[in-house]
């Protein structure tokens, strides 16, 4: 049993500030699940008064057993209240990492190291571990630790030369007196080992401060994504094979309360080549780092070290913490880039970048809409910018160079922000009704009457209702690599999984469903995809068709946008239309946080013509007298509809996207009612064959019924 007298606490550690004599008397006789005492947790502060924290958990239950001491310390370390803070969230999705590329980044970033700790569930922590339990833990972790590892070295056998090498590489778990003082076992070196690769790019400590601690390091042309991908992969493998200590409010439970939450630390070292302006900007840089809980210090002339300072940030995942560190690194790199400026760009930029600076030349007969918005000044302003996903303006206007109607696409959500001057200029011209999306996306109370009118319309031959959108924080389909598209598809299907039972969803590969490829909505989607097909050679990789318990409603993935919900219109289609809006409300309107959505633009789509509510209504009508219809064409167009006459049928779709989906449907239905009343229409019944010829060359159906056949059929009746 330890000394139960009130300890002498000198210095200014957090333990000294919060452990009062009264609190000590209340807690000194209580023990944790694995036999630890309060004294085991605070002995570091007693023996080392200079420590900032001085508090270590002896096992995973100590945080709750001694919460009157631990929670105030955690509040000061992480600026969050354990009693009221939300559950800790985690994400190991590499695709969520955002890194705005800067031309000098590779030359300036010299070193990246990512570290993460875990403790195994069901074991005490290192401060009260005996030698036997240490060996048992190491034996359990040996198989995992030896993956992609070249050597194992027990701590007791490290030579002075090896120690110096590990310290220089930032890999040595230095036995600081504060740690040594909390170890009750005099043979603490037994069962403590380091597993490492010969080049020291990967190392794993077992039974050092926590049961296992991973180190991933890169020095030559380091890449943040590669470092995090390796670390996250190892953490996933560990958690899939062995239960680890985790608490919904504390996150991953570690011995040191400073590591709680994600238990993740990222260190980036940046060396500037020209630092004349950095002293002027240093205070501004420290403000930015303070905002994102990132430590920055000048370790030597022109060399700066960035370290993620807080692992426990409620509402922020591993990906968020890495992104915020990168924001601070970018602040410094931007100063360097400004200092280097023109002369170094002329030396360092390769031929490809030089060609990117040249303004693209549109052919004389090019009529794409984007051509009007690209001039020398605009191009100079945006040509060298890239989105956080690595896409450029030159890539976005590739369809325009091929003389497509609009000529501009977004490869990721950042395109709308980074190239705002180009995208917003086109959007405001194309969308005459553009306004911030403060209106309701769906007005369910107004749907009833609209759907009844749709069901009784006599002139409707075919049509569909469609909503399209993209997953938040991911490149859009044309900007995804094959691997990223697979990850995105997995994330989307995982989101939909919770609705499979409710709507009896069944997953199919799209190319197997030949029947779907004869339908109008599919032909329209393929036409849109063909405009940008050339930008992604492996496009068909993750296309999926999901059928629901309503035969006319299907979901499609990774065609133009990540998800498309569509309902084919049919006779008495009010029921299927009502089901469509129910699905949209459930999957979209009530789950806006999952989708790429902003108040300024609404749903961010691959094609800027589709932003806003992301909703499309298209109907095909067949007036008996086309002359009568043409007389009333101005009135139909006055409803804000796009009219396209194909033979003896008319395609109607709404143009306005910045109003509720319900109002868009009402606009189309009012136009249909006008045609019913003012134009003679053919009363027909739907057949299993197609009643019109689709303008798409993909429509290979041989079953057609020309208008002359319909007229003869009516006369015969």
C-alpha positions as CSV (number, residue, x, y, z in Angstrom):
1,X,0.0,0.0,0.0
2,X,1.4,3.4,-0.9
3,X,1.9,6.3,1.5
4,X,-1.6,7.7,2.1
5,X,-0.5,11.0,3.7
6,X,-1.3,14.1,1.7
7,X,1.7,14.4,-0.7
8,X,4.0,17.4,-0.8
9,X,3.3,19.1,-4.2
10,X,5.8,21.8,-5.2
11,X,6.0,23.6,-8.6
12,X,3.0,24.5,-10.7
13,X,1.8,21.2,-12.3
14,X,-1.8,20.7,-13.1
15,X,-1.9,18.1,-10.3
16,X,-0.7,20.7,-7.8
17,X,-3.4,23.1,-8.9
18,X,-6.3,20.7,-8.7
19,X,-5.5,18.1,-6.0
20,X,-6.6,19.7,-2.8
21,X,-6.2,18.1,0.7
22,X,-10.0,17.5,0.8
23,X,-10.0,15.8,-2.6
24,X,-7.0,13.6,-1.6
25,X,-8.8,12.5,1.6
26,X,-11.9,11.6,-0.4
27,X,-10.1,9.5,-3.0
28,X,-7.0,8.1,-1.4
29,X,-8.6,4.8,-0.2
30,X,-10.3,4.0,-3.5
31,X,-8.7,1.7,-6.0
32,X,-9.2,1.1,-9.7
33,X,-10.4,-2.1,-11.3
34,X,-6.9,-3.4,-11.7
35,X,-5.6,-2.4,-8.3
36,X,-4.2,1.1,-8.9
37,X,-4.2,3.8,-6.3
38,X,-4.5,7.5,-6.7
39,X,-0.9,7.8,-5.6
40,X,0.1,5.7,-8.6
41,X,-1.5,8.4,-10.8
42,X,0.1,11.5,-9.2
43,X,3.6,10.2,-8.2
44,X,5.2,11.9,-11.2
45,X,4.1,15.3,-10.0
46,X,5.4,14.5,-6.5
47,X,8.9,13.5,-7.6
48,X,9.2,16.0,-10.5
49,X,7.7,19.4,-9.6
50,X,8.8,21.0,-12.9
51,X,6.3,18.9,-14.9
52,X,3.4,20.6,-16.6
53,X,0.8,17.8,-16.1
54,X,2.2,15.2,-13.7
55,X,-0.8,12.9,-14.0
56,X,-0.9,9.4,-15.5
57,X,-3.8,6.9,-15.5
58,X,-2.9,3.5,-14.0
59,X,-5.6,1.8,-16.0
60,X,-8.7,2.6,-18.2
61,X,-11.0,2.9,-15.1
62,X,-8.8,5.6,-13.4
63,X,-10.4,8.4,-15.5
64,X,-13.8,7.6,-14.0
65,X,-12.7,6.4,-10.5
66,X,-10.7,9.7,-10.0
67,X,-12.7,11.9,-12.3
68,X,-12.8,14.7,-9.7
69,X,-9.1,15.1,-10.5
70,X,-8.8,13.9,-14.1
71,X,-11.7,15.9,-15.6
72,X,-10.4,19.4,-14.5
73,X,-7.0,18.5,-15.8
74,X,-8.5,17.3,-19.1
75,X,-10.5,20.5,-19.3
76,X,-7.3,22.6,-19.1
77,X,-5.4,20.4,-21.6
78,X,-8.1,20.1,-24.2
79,X,-10.5,23.0,-23.5
80,X,-13.5,20.7,-23.4
81,X,-15.9,19.7,-20.6
82,X,-16.2,15.9,-20.2
83,X,-19.5,16.2,-18.5
84,X,-21.2,17.9,-21.4
85,X,-19.0,17.4,-24.5
86,X,-20.4,15.2,-27.4
87,X,-19.1,11.8,-28.1
88,X,-15.6,11.6,-29.7
89,X,-15.8,10.8,-33.4
90,X,-13.3,8.9,-35.6
91,X,-12.5,8.8,-39.3
92,X,-9.7,7.0,-41.0
93,X,-10.9,8.0,-44.5
94,X,-7.8,9.2,-46.5
95,X,-10.1,10.8,-49.2
96,X,-11.2,13.4,-46.6
97,X,-7.6,14.8,-46.3
98,X,-7.4,18.2,-48.0
99,X,-4.0,19.6,-49.0
100,X,-3.9,22.7,-51.2
101,X,-0.8,22.2,-53.3
102,X,1.8,25.0,-53.2
103,X,4.6,25.1,-55.7
104,X,7.3,25.2,-53.1
105,X,5.8,22.6,-50.7
106,X,8.1,19.7,-51.8
107,X,11.2,21.8,-51.5
108,X,10.3,23.2,-48.0
109,X,8.7,20.2,-46.2
110,X,11.6,18.2,-45.0
111,X,10.1,15.8,-42.5
112,X,6.7,14.3,-41.6
113,X,6.0,12.0,-38.7
114,X,2.7,10.5,-37.6
115,X,2.3,8.8,-34.2
116,X,-0.6,7.0,-32.5
117,X,-1.0,5.1,-29.3
118,X,-3.3,2.3,-28.2
119,X,-3.9,0.3,-25.0
120,X,-5.3,-3.2,-25.0
121,X,-8.7,-3.7,-23.3
122,X,-8.6,-5.9,-20.2
123,X,-5.0,-5.0,-19.0
124,X,-3.7,-2.4,-16.6
125,X,-1.6,0.4,-18.1
126,X,2.2,0.6,-18.0
127,X,2.5,2.4,-14.6
128,X,1.3,-0.7,-12.7
129,X,2.2,-3.5,-15.1
130,X,4.4,-6.3,-13.8
131,X,7.0,-8.0,-15.9
132,X,4.9,-11.1,-16.5
133,X,1.9,-9.1,-17.9
134,X,4.3,-7.0,-20.0
135,X,5.6,-10.1,-21.7
136,X,2.1,-11.4,-22.2
137,X,1.1,-8.2,-23.9
138,X,4.2,-8.1,-26.1
139,X,3.5,-11.8,-27.1
140,X,0.0,-10.8,-28.1
141,X,1.2,-7.9,-30.2
142,X,4.2,-9.6,-31.8
143,X,2.4,-10.9,-34.9
144,X,1.0,-7.5,-35.7
145,X,4.2,-5.6,-34.8
146,X,6.3,-7.8,-37.1
147,X,4.3,-7.0,-40.2
148,X,6.6,-5.1,-42.7
149,X,9.2,-4.8,-39.9
150,X,12.9,-5.9,-40.2
151,X,14.1,-6.1,-36.6
152,X,13.2,-6.2,-32.9
153,X,15.3,-4.7,-30.2
154,X,14.5,-4.9,-26.5
155,X,14.9,-1.7,-24.6
156,X,17.4,-3.2,-22.2
157,X,19.8,-4.0,-25.1
158,X,19.8,-0.7,-26.8
159,X,23.4,0.6,-27.2
160,X,24.5,4.2,-26.9
161,X,25.0,4.4,-30.6
162,X,21.6,3.0,-31.3
163,X,20.1,5.3,-28.7
164,X,21.7,8.3,-30.4
165,X,20.3,7.2,-33.8
166,X,16.8,6.7,-32.5
167,X,16.8,10.0,-30.7
168,X,17.9,11.8,-33.9
169,X,15.1,10.1,-35.8
170,X,12.5,11.1,-33.2
171,X,11.8,7.4,-32.5
172,X,13.3,6.8,-29.1
173,X,10.9,6.6,-26.2
174,X,13.1,8.6,-23.9
175,X,12.7,7.4,-20.3
176,X,12.0,10.8,-18.8
177,X,12.1,10.8,-15.0
178,X,8.4,11.6,-15.0
179,X,7.6,8.2,-16.6
180,X,10.2,6.3,-14.6
181,X,8.8,7.6,-11.3
182,X,5.3,6.1,-12.0
183,X,6.6,2.6,-12.8
184,X,6.1,0.4,-9.8
185,X,8.0,-2.6,-11.3
186,X,11.8,-2.2,-10.9
187,X,12.3,-4.3,-14.0
188,X,10.4,-2.0,-16.3
189,X,12.8,-2.7,-19.2
190,X,11.5,-6.3,-19.5
191,X,8.8,-6.6,-22.1
192,X,9.5,-3.1,-23.5
193,X,10.8,-3.4,-27.1
194,X,11.0,-1.5,-30.3
195,X,10.2,-3.0,-33.7
196,X,11.5,-1.1,-36.7
197,X,12.4,-1.1,-40.4
198,X,16.1,-0.8,-41.3
199,X,15.5,2.7,-42.8
200,X,13.6,3.7,-39.6
201,X,10.6,4.8,-41.7
202,X,8.4,2.7,-39.5
203,X,8.7,1.8,-35.8
204,X,6.5,0.3,-33.1
205,X,7.1,0.7,-29.4
206,X,5.6,-2.0,-27.1
207,X,5.0,-1.3,-23.4
208,X,6.8,2.1,-23.4
209,X,4.2,4.7,-22.2
210,X,1.2,2.8,-23.7
211,X,0.9,-0.8,-24.7
212,X,1.6,0.0,-28.3
213,X,2.7,3.2,-30.1
214,X,3.2,3.5,-33.9
215,X,5.6,5.8,-35.6
216,X,5.5,6.5,-39.4
217,X,8.2,8.8,-40.7
218,X,9.1,10.2,-44.2
219,X,12.0,12.5,-44.9
220,X,12.6,12.4,-48.7
221,X,9.8,14.2,-50.6
222,X,7.4,13.5,-47.7
223,X,3.7,13.1,-48.6
224,X,1.1,13.7,-45.9
225,X,-1.4,11.3,-47.5
226,X,1.1,8.5,-47.7
227,X,2.1,8.9,-44.1
228,X,-1.5,9.0,-42.8
229,X,-2.5,6.1,-45.1
230,X,0.2,3.8,-43.6
231,X,-0.6,4.8,-40.0
232,X,-4.4,4.5,-40.4
233,X,-4.0,1.1,-42.1
234,X,-2.0,-0.2,-39.1
235,X,-4.5,1.2,-36.6
236,X,-7.4,-0.5,-38.5
237,X,-5.5,-3.9,-38.5
238,X,-4.9,-3.6,-34.8
239,X,-8.5,-2.8,-33.9
240,X,-9.9,-5.5,-36.1
241,X,-7.8,-8.2,-34.4
242,X,-7.6,-7.0,-30.7
243,X,-10.0,-5.0,-28.6
244,X,-8.5,-1.7,-27.5
245,X,-9.5,0.7,-24.7
246,X,-12.1,3.2,-25.9
247,X,-14.6,5.5,-24.3
248,X,-17.4,7.4,-26.0
249,X,-16.4,10.7,-24.3
250,X,-12.7,10.2,-23.9
251,X,-12.0,8.5,-27.2
252,X,-9.0,6.2,-27.2
253,X,-8.0,5.8,-23.6
254,X,-4.2,6.4,-23.0
255,X,-1.9,6.5,-20.0
256,X,-1.1,10.2,-20.5
257,X,-4.3,12.4,-20.6
258,X,-2.7,14.6,-23.2
259,X,-3.1,11.8,-25.8
260,X,-6.8,11.2,-25.1
261,X,-9.3,11.4,-28.0
262,X,-7.7,10.4,-31.3
263,X,-4.3,9.5,-29.6
264,X,-2.8,11.0,-32.8
265,X,0.1,13.4,-33.2
266,X,1.4,14.8,-36.5
267,X,4.7,16.6,-36.7
268,X,5.8,18.5,-39.8
269,X,9.2,20.3,-40.2
270,X,9.4,23.1,-42.7
271,X,12.7,24.7,-43.8
272,X,12.4,28.0,-45.7
273,X,14.8,29.0,-48.3
274,X,13.9,32.7,-48.3
275,X,12.6,33.9,-44.9
276,X,12.9,37.7,-45.1
277,X,9.2,38.2,-44.5
278,X,8.5,35.4,-42.0
279,X,9.3,37.5,-38.9
280,X,6.7,40.0,-40.0
281,X,4.1,37.3,-40.5
282,X,5.1,35.1,-37.5
283,X,2.6,36.6,-35.1
284,X,-0.1,36.1,-37.7
285,X,1.0,32.5,-38.1
286,X,0.9,31.9,-34.3
287,X,-2.7,33.2,-34.3
288,X,-3.7,30.7,-37.0
289,X,-2.0,27.9,-35.1
290,X,-3.7,28.9,-31.8
291,X,-7.1,28.8,-33.5
292,X,-6.5,25.2,-34.7
293,X,-4.6,24.0,-31.5
294,X,-1.4,23.5,-33.4
295,X,2.0,24.2,-31.8
296,X,4.6,26.0,-33.9
297,X,8.2,26.8,-32.9
298,X,11.3,28.1,-34.6
299,X,13.7,25.2,-33.9
300,X,16.6,26.8,-35.8
301,X,17.2,29.6,-38.4
302,X,14.5,29.4,-41.1
303,X,13.3,26.0,-39.8
304,X,9.9,25.6,-38.2
305,X,8.2,22.6,-36.4
306,X,4.4,22.1,-36.4
307,X,2.8,19.7,-34.0
308,X,-0.9,18.9,-33.5
309,X,-1.3,20.0,-29.9
310,X,-4.6,18.5,-28.9
311,X,-5.9,15.0,-29.7
312,X,-9.2,15.4,-27.9
313,X,-11.3,17.9,-29.8
314,X,-15.1,17.0,-29.6
315,X,-16.7,16.8,-33.0
316,X,-13.3,16.5,-34.9
317,X,-12.0,13.3,-36.3
318,X,-8.4,12.2,-37.2
319,X,-8.9,13.6,-40.7
320,X,-10.0,17.0,-39.3
321,X,-7.0,17.3,-37.0
322,X,-4.6,16.5,-39.9
323,X,-6.4,19.0,-42.2
324,X,-6.1,21.8,-39.6
325,X,-2.4,21.1,-39.2
326,X,-2.0,21.4,-42.9
327,X,-3.9,24.8,-42.9
328,X,-1.2,26.1,-40.6
329,X,1.7,24.7,-42.6
330,X,0.2,26.3,-45.7
331,X,0.1,29.7,-44.0
332,X,3.9,29.4,-43.7
333,X,4.4,28.1,-47.2
334,X,2.4,30.9,-48.7
335,X,4.8,33.4,-47.1
336,X,7.7,31.5,-48.6
337,X,6.0,31.4,-52.0
338,X,5.5,35.1,-51.9
339,X,9.1,35.7,-50.9
340,X,10.5,33.5,-53.8
341,X,8.0,34.9,-56.3
342,X,8.7,35.3,-60.0
343,X,12.4,34.4,-60.5
344,X,12.2,31.0,-58.8
345,X,9.1,30.1,-60.7
346,X,10.9,30.6,-63.9
347,X,13.6,28.2,-62.7
348,X,11.6,25.6,-60.9
349,X,8.4,25.2,-62.9
350,X,8.6,22.3,-65.5
351,X,7.4,22.4,-69.0
352,X,3.9,21.1,-68.1
353,X,3.3,24.0,-65.7
354,X,4.5,26.5,-68.3
355,X,2.0,25.2,-70.8
356,X,-0.7,25.4,-68.1
357,X,0.0,29.2,-67.9
358,X,-0.9,29.7,-71.5
359,X,-4.5,30.7,-72.0
360,X,-6.4,28.1,-74.0
361,X,-7.4,29.0,-77.5
362,X,-11.0,28.4,-78.4
363,X,-11.8,27.6,-82.0
364,X,-13.4,30.4,-84.0
365,X,-16.7,28.5,-84.3
366,X,-16.8,27.4,-80.7
367,X,-20.2,28.4,-79.1
368,X,-19.8,26.9,-75.6
369,X,-21.1,29.2,-72.9
370,X,-17.9,29.2,-70.9
371,X,-16.0,30.9,-73.8
372,X,-17.6,34.2,-72.9
373,X,-16.2,34.1,-69.3
374,X,-12.5,33.2,-70.1
375,X,-10.3,36.2,-70.9
376,X,-6.7,37.0,-70.3
377,X,-7.2,38.6,-66.9
378,X,-9.4,35.8,-65.6
379,X,-7.0,33.2,-66.9
380,X,-4.0,34.9,-65.3
381,X,-5.8,35.0,-62.0
382,X,-6.9,31.4,-61.8
383,X,-4.6,29.3,-64.1
384,X,-2.1,28.4,-61.4
385,X,-4.5,27.7,-58.6
386,X,-5.4,24.1,-57.7
387,X,-8.2,22.8,-55.5
388,X,-7.4,20.8,-52.4
389,X,-8.0,17.7,-54.5
390,X,-5.4,18.8,-57.1
391,X,-7.7,19.9,-59.9
392,X,-7.1,23.0,-62.1
393,X,-9.2,25.4,-64.1
394,X,-7.8,24.1,-67.3
395,X,-9.2,20.7,-66.5
396,X,-12.6,22.2,-65.6
397,X,-13.0,23.9,-69.0
398,X,-11.9,20.8,-71.0
399,X,-15.5,20.2,-72.2
400,X,-15.6,23.8,-73.4
401,X,-12.6,23.3,-75.6
402,X,-14.5,20.5,-77.3
403,X,-17.4,22.9,-77.9
404,X,-19.9,21.4,-75.5
405,X,-23.0,23.6,-74.8
406,X,-22.0,24.8,-71.3
407,X,-18.3,23.8,-71.3
408,X,-17.6,23.9,-67.6
409,X,-17.7,21.1,-65.0
410,X,-16.6,20.8,-61.4
411,X,-14.3,18.0,-60.4
412,X,-14.7,18.5,-56.7
413,X,-16.6,20.9,-54.3
414,X,-13.6,23.2,-54.0
415,X,-13.8,24.1,-57.7
416,X,-16.8,26.4,-56.8
417,X,-14.7,28.2,-54.2
418,X,-11.2,28.2,-55.7
419,X,-12.4,29.3,-59.2
420,X,-15.4,31.3,-57.9
421,X,-15.0,34.1,-60.4
422,X,-15.5,31.7,-63.3
423,X,-18.2,29.4,-61.8
424,X,-20.3,32.2,-60.3
425,X,-20.3,34.3,-63.5
426,X,-21.6,31.4,-65.5
427,X,-24.1,30.3,-62.8
428,X,-25.6,33.8,-62.5
429,X,-26.1,34.0,-66.3
430,X,-27.5,30.4,-66.7
431,X,-29.6,30.5,-63.6
432,X,-31.7,33.6,-63.9
433,X,-33.4,32.8,-60.6
434,X,-30.2,32.3,-58.7
435,X,-30.4,33.2,-55.0
436,X,-29.0,31.7,-51.7
437,X,-30.8,28.5,-50.8
438,X,-32.8,29.8,-47.8
439,X,-36.0,28.4,-49.2
440,X,-37.4,24.9,-48.1
441,X,-36.1,22.2,-50.3
442,X,-39.4,20.2,-50.1
443,X,-42.8,21.4,-49.2
444,X,-44.6,18.2,-48.4
445,X,-47.9,19.9,-47.6
446,X,-48.2,21.2,-51.2
447,X,-47.5,17.8,-52.8
448,X,-50.9,16.2,-52.6
449,X,-52.8,18.4,-55.1
450,X,-49.8,18.5,-57.5
451,X,-49.5,14.7,-57.6
452,X,-53.3,14.3,-58.2
453,X,-53.0,16.7,-61.2
454,X,-50.1,14.7,-62.5
455,X,-52.0,11.5,-62.3
456,X,-55.0,12.8,-64.3
457,X,-52.9,14.5,-67.1
458,X,-53.9,13.0,-70.5
459,X,-51.1,14.2,-72.7
460,X,-48.2,12.7,-70.8
461,X,-46.5,9.9,-72.8
462,X,-43.3,9.5,-70.7
463,X,-41.1,11.3,-68.2
464,X,-39.3,11.1,-64.9
465,X,-38.5,12.8,-61.6
466,X,-34.8,12.9,-60.6
467,X,-32.6,14.1,-57.8
468,X,-28.8,14.1,-58.1
469,X,-26.1,14.9,-55.5
470,X,-22.6,14.2,-54.3
471,X,-21.1,13.0,-51.0
472,X,-19.6,15.6,-48.8
473,X,-15.8,16.0,-48.8
474,X,-15.1,13.8,-51.8
475,X,-14.1,14.5,-55.4
476,X,-17.0,14.3,-57.9
477,X,-17.1,11.2,-60.2
478,X,-15.0,12.7,-63.0
479,X,-12.3,13.6,-60.5
480,X,-12.0,10.3,-58.7
481,X,-9.2,7.8,-59.3
482,X,-10.2,4.2,-59.5
483,X,-9.2,3.6,-55.9
484,X,-10.9,6.7,-54.6
485,X,-14.0,5.8,-56.5
486,X,-14.1,2.4,-54.8
487,X,-13.7,4.1,-51.4
488,X,-16.5,6.6,-52.2
489,X,-18.8,3.9,-53.5
490,X,-18.2,1.9,-50.2
491,X,-19.0,5.0,-48.1
492,X,-22.2,5.7,-50.1
493,X,-23.4,2.1,-50.0
494,X,-22.7,2.0,-46.3
495,X,-24.9,5.2,-45.9
496,X,-27.7,3.6,-47.9
497,X,-27.4,0.3,-46.0
498,X,-29.6,1.5,-43.1
499,X,-32.4,2.1,-45.6
500,X,-32.2,-1.2,-47.5
501,X,-34.8,-3.0,-45.3
502,X,-37.2,-0.1,-45.3
503,X,-37.3,0.3,-49.1
504,X,-36.4,-3.4,-49.9
505,X,-33.3,-2.2,-51.9
506,X,-31.5,-4.7,-54.1
507,X,-28.0,-3.9,-55.6
508,X,-27.3,-4.7,-59.2
509,X,-24.4,-3.9,-61.6
510,X,-25.8,-1.4,-64.1
511,X,-24.6,-3.0,-67.3
512,X,-26.6,-6.2,-66.5
513,X,-29.9,-4.3,-66.4
514,X,-30.6,-3.9,-70.2
515,X,-34.2,-2.8,-69.5
516,X,-33.1,0.3,-67.7
517,X,-30.9,1.3,-70.6
518,X,-34.0,1.8,-72.9
519,X,-35.6,4.4,-70.6
520,X,-35.6,8.1,-71.1
521,X,-33.9,9.1,-67.9
522,X,-31.0,6.7,-68.7
523,X,-30.6,8.2,-72.2
524,X,-30.4,11.7,-70.7
525,X,-27.9,10.7,-68.1
526,X,-25.7,9.1,-70.7
527,X,-25.8,12.2,-72.8
528,X,-24.5,14.3,-69.8
529,X,-21.9,11.7,-69.0
530,X,-20.6,11.6,-72.6
531,X,-19.8,15.3,-72.4
532,X,-17.1,14.5,-69.7
533,X,-16.4,10.8,-70.4
534,X,-13.0,11.7,-71.9
535,X,-11.8,13.0,-68.6
536,X,-12.0,9.7,-66.8
537,X,-10.9,6.5,-68.6
538,X,-12.2,4.1,-65.9
539,X,-15.6,5.7,-65.4
540,X,-17.7,2.5,-65.4
541,X,-15.8,1.0,-62.5
542,X,-18.2,1.6,-59.7
543,X,-21.6,2.2,-61.4
544,X,-24.4,0.5,-59.5
545,X,-28.2,0.2,-59.9
546,X,-30.3,-0.1,-56.7
547,X,-33.9,-1.2,-57.2
548,X,-36.6,-0.5,-54.6
549,X,-39.9,-1.9,-53.6
550,X,-41.5,0.6,-56.0
551,X,-40.7,-0.8,-59.5
552,X,-40.6,2.6,-61.1
553,X,-38.1,4.0,-58.6
554,X,-34.3,3.2,-58.8
555,X,-31.1,4.6,-57.5
556,X,-27.9,4.9,-59.6
557,X,-24.4,5.6,-58.3
558,X,-21.3,7.2,-59.9
559,X,-22.7,8.2,-63.3
560,X,-22.6,12.0,-63.4
561,X,-22.9,12.5,-59.7
562,X,-22.4,10.1,-56.8
563,X,-26.1,9.3,-56.4
564,X,-29.1,9.7,-58.6
565,X,-32.7,8.9,-57.3
566,X,-35.1,8.6,-60.2
567,X,-38.8,7.7,-60.6
568,X,-40.1,6.8,-64.1
569,X,-43.5,8.4,-64.7
570,X,-46.3,6.1,-65.7
571,X,-50.2,6.2,-65.9
572,X,-51.6,6.9,-62.5
573,X,-48.1,7.8,-61.4
574,X,-49.1,9.8,-58.3
575,X,-48.3,6.8,-56.0
576,X,-44.8,6.3,-57.4
577,X,-44.2,10.1,-57.4
578,X,-45.3,10.3,-53.7
579,X,-42.9,7.5,-52.9
580,X,-40.1,9.3,-54.8
581,X,-40.5,12.4,-52.7
582,X,-40.7,10.3,-49.5
583,X,-37.3,8.7,-50.4
584,X,-35.8,12.1,-51.3
585,X,-37.0,13.5,-48.0
586,X,-35.6,10.6,-46.0
587,X,-32.2,10.2,-47.7
588,X,-31.5,13.8,-48.7
589,X,-33.5,16.5,-46.9
590,X,-33.1,14.9,-43.5
591,X,-29.5,13.9,-44.1
592,X,-28.1,17.2,-45.5
593,X,-24.8,16.8,-43.5
594,X,-23.9,13.8,-45.6
595,X,-24.2,15.6,-48.9
596,X,-22.1,18.3,-50.6
597,X,-24.4,21.2,-49.8
598,X,-23.9,25.0,-49.1
599,X,-26.4,27.7,-48.5
600,X,-24.8,29.8,-51.3
601,X,-25.2,27.1,-54.1
602,X,-27.4,24.4,-52.7
603,X,-26.4,20.9,-53.8
604,X,-22.9,21.1,-55.4
605,X,-23.1,19.1,-58.6
606,X,-20.6,18.0,-61.3
607,X,-22.4,20.2,-63.8
608,X,-23.0,23.8,-62.6
609,X,-26.3,23.8,-64.5
610,X,-27.7,21.2,-62.0
611,X,-26.9,23.1,-58.7
612,X,-29.6,24.5,-56.5
613,X,-32.2,21.9,-55.4
614,X,-30.5,19.2,-57.6
615,X,-34.0,18.2,-58.8
616,X,-35.2,17.6,-62.4
617,X,-38.7,17.0,-63.8
618,X,-39.0,15.9,-67.4
619,X,-42.2,14.9,-69.2
620,X,-42.9,14.0,-72.8
621,X,-46.3,15.0,-74.2
622,X,-47.9,14.3,-77.5
623,X,-50.4,16.9,-78.7
624,X,-52.7,15.8,-81.5
625,X,-52.2,19.2,-83.2
626,X,-48.6,20.5,-83.1
627,X,-49.9,23.8,-84.6
628,X,-52.2,24.3,-81.6
629,X,-49.3,23.6,-79.3
630,X,-47.0,26.1,-81.1
631,X,-49.6,28.8,-80.6
632,X,-49.4,28.3,-76.9
633,X,-45.6,27.8,-76.7
634,X,-44.9,31.3,-75.3
635,X,-47.3,30.6,-72.4
636,X,-45.6,27.3,-71.7
637,X,-42.1,28.8,-71.8
638,X,-43.5,31.5,-69.5
639,X,-43.7,28.9,-66.8
640,X,-39.9,28.7,-66.8
641,X,-39.8,25.5,-68.8
642,X,-37.3,24.3,-71.4
643,X,-39.2,23.1,-74.5
644,X,-37.6,20.6,-77.0
645,X,-39.7,19.4,-79.9
646,X,-38.6,15.9,-81.2
647,X,-40.8,14.8,-84.1
648,X,-44.4,14.7,-82.9
649,X,-43.6,14.7,-79.2
650,X,-42.6,17.6,-76.9
651,X,-40.0,17.3,-74.1
652,X,-40.7,19.6,-71.2
653,X,-38.4,20.2,-68.3
654,X,-38.1,23.0,-65.7
655,X,-35.1,25.4,-65.9
656,X,-35.3,27.1,-62.5
657,X,-33.3,25.3,-59.8
658,X,-33.5,27.9,-57.0
659,X,-36.9,27.1,-55.6
660,X,-38.4,24.2,-53.8
661,X,-38.7,20.8,-55.6
662,X,-42.4,21.0,-55.0
663,X,-42.7,24.3,-56.8
664,X,-40.7,23.0,-59.7
665,X,-43.1,20.1,-60.1
666,X,-46.1,22.4,-59.9
667,X,-44.7,24.6,-62.7
668,X,-44.5,21.6,-65.0
669,X,-47.9,20.3,-64.0
670,X,-49.5,23.7,-64.7
671,X,-47.9,23.6,-68.2
672,X,-49.3,20.1,-68.7
673,X,-52.7,21.2,-67.6
674,X,-52.5,24.1,-70.1
675,X,-51.7,21.7,-72.9
676,X,-54.6,19.4,-71.8
677,X,-57.1,22.2,-71.9
678,X,-55.9,24.3,-74.9
679,X,-54.5,21.6,-77.3
680,X,-56.3,18.5,-78.5
681,X,-54.5,15.4,-77.2
682,X,-54.7,11.7,-77.9
683,X,-56.2,9.7,-75.2
684,X,-54.0,6.6,-75.1
685,X,-53.1,3.8,-72.9
686,X,-49.6,2.9,-72.0
687,X,-48.2,-0.2,-73.8
688,X,-45.2,-2.4,-73.0
689,X,-43.5,-0.9,-76.1
690,X,-42.0,2.6,-76.4
691,X,-44.4,5.2,-77.8
692,X,-41.7,7.5,-79.1
693,X,-38.3,7.3,-80.5
694,X,-35.6,8.5,-78.0
695,X,-33.1,11.0,-79.5
696,X,-30.4,9.0,-77.8
697,X,-28.3,6.7,-80.1
698,X,-28.2,4.3,-77.1
699,X,-31.9,3.5,-77.5
700,X,-31.6,0.1,-79.3
701,X,-35.3,-1.0,-78.9
702,X,-37.0,-2.2,-82.0
703,X,-40.5,-1.8,-80.6
704,X,-42.0,1.5,-81.7
705,X,-45.4,3.0,-82.4
706,X,-45.5,6.0,-84.8
707,X,-48.1,8.7,-84.4
708,X,-49.9,7.6,-87.5
709,X,-50.6,4.2,-85.9
710,X,-52.1,6.0,-82.9
711,X,-54.4,8.1,-85.1
712,X,-55.7,5.0,-86.9
713,X,-56.3,3.2,-83.6
714,X,-58.4,6.2,-82.4
715,X,-60.5,6.3,-85.7
716,X,-61.1,2.5,-85.5
717,X,-62.5,3.0,-82.0
